[in-house]
Amino acid sequence: MRSGFLLHISIVTLAMISWAVPASAESMKDFDVQKAQTWADALAICDVTKFLTTDPKLESEVIISSMPSHSQVALHRPYFIPPSSFYSDVMQETFERVRKAGLVTMNAYGAARLRYAKLMLRDYAFADATDQAFLADQMRLCYALAVDTTGMAQKSKSGANRK
């Protein structure tokens, strides 16, 4: 009888553990910008990453955020997407450079931004210290990507002047 009781407790405990962490929960490393297939994906991943590095309280209905170029912006649940669709001014500037080069459209970026907001915010609820460190490293990579697009834009301008 005791073994039956222990088996029952084990099954109930296992069921509770499996409900606590959904099977769809992934690591933030699954959203590695280096694996992005398009500029829209890369920019969206970077923008959501920037938001998540602020350690937002995702259970909130509204997050009042001090974005760099704005005094305060209300970001609304469920995806906390700013009115401009960009949380990061750097990513918005990078988007403009890439858009002018004909490599991304606002529609493609908007769809990617919504898709990654849904996925990354869902998984951020289960983020641990390793995920936080990954996001910080990824943001540095995103800034390097932005600097690289600035350099390419400047090279193309100086190359155009030489012709």
N, C-alpha and C positions, 0 to 999 in steps of 0.2 A: 504494500500500500504506500509506503514511504517513497519507493522508487517511482510509482505512478504520479504522486504529488510533485516530486522533483522534475519529472518529465513535463508535466503540465506547466510548472513555473518556467522551465527552460523555453518551452514553446511560446508562452505569453511574452517572455522577455525578448526573445528573438523577433517576434512580431512587432513589438514596440520599437525595437531598434530599427527594424526595416522601415517602419513608418516615419521615424524621426528624420532620416536622411533619404530623400527621394532618389530613386535610381537614376534620375536625370541629372543630379548634381554632379558637376564636373569641377575640375581644378581651373583656376584662372589661367593657368598655363595653356589651356586649350584655346585661348584667344590671343595667341602669339602673333603680333603684327608682322613678323618676318614670314609668316605663312599666308598672309593675305594675298588673294588672287587679283584684286583690283585696287585702284586708288580709292574708290569709294569705300571698300572694306577697310583698307589701311587707315584712312582718315577717321572713319567711324570708330574703329577699335581704339585709336589714339584718343579721340575725344571722350569716349566713355571711360577709358583708363584715367584720364585727367580728372574726371568727376569722381571716380572711385578712390583716387588717392587722397581725397579730402575726408575720407572715412564718413560718408553720409549715413544718416539714420534712416534707412529705407522703410521703416515702419511708419514714418511720418506721412501725413497727407500732403503737406507743403514744406519744402525746404527753402528758406530764405538764404540765398547765396550771394556772397560778394564776389562777383566775377570781375576780372581785371579791368575791363573797359566800362563796366557798369557799377553804379554804387550798390544796388541790391536788386536781385531778380528773384521772383517767386517761381520755384520749380515744382510742378505738380505731379503727384502720384498718378499713374503707376511707374512711368518711365523717366520722369524728371528731366525732360528735354527742354532746353531753353527756347524762347521764341525764335531766336535766330537759327536754331538747330545745332549750334556750336556752344559748348561749354568753354572751350579753350580758344582764346583769341589767336594763338599761334596756329592752331589747326585750321581756323577759319582763313587766316592769311595764306596758309599752305594750300588750302582748297582753291582759293582764288588764283594762285599761280598755276596750279595744275589744271584748273578749269580753262584758263586762258590758253594753255597749251593744247586744249582739246582732249584731255585725257580723262575727264570726269564731268558729269552733269549734276545739277542740283537734285534732279529726280533720283538718280542712282545713289547719290550720297544720302538723301533723305530716307530711302528705303533701307539702305545699309545701316544708317544710324538707328532707326527704329528696331531693326532685327537684332543688332548687337546690344542695344539697351535692354531689350527683353531677355536675351540670353545671359548677358554678363551680370545684370542686376539680380536675376534669379539665382545665379551661382555665387554671387558675392555674399549672399546670406550665409553661406557655408565656408567663407574664406577663413583661412588660418594665417599664422605669421609667415609661412612660406609664400602664400598667395599675395600677401601684402608686400613682401620683398620683391616678388616678381613684378607686381604692378609698378613699384617705384623704379625698378630697372627698365621696365618697358617704357615708362614715361621718358626716361633719358634717351632711349632709342628713338622714340617719337620726335623728340626735340632735335636729335641728330638728323632724322629724315627731313624735318622742316628746314634745317640749315642747309642741307644738301639741295633742296629744291630752290632755295634762295640763290645758292651758288650757280645752279644751272640756269636760272633766270638771268643772272648777271652776266654769265658767259654768253648766253644767246643774244643779249642786248649789245655787248661789246663786239661780238662776232658780226652782228648786223651792221654796226657802225663801220666796220672795216671794209665791207663790200662796196 
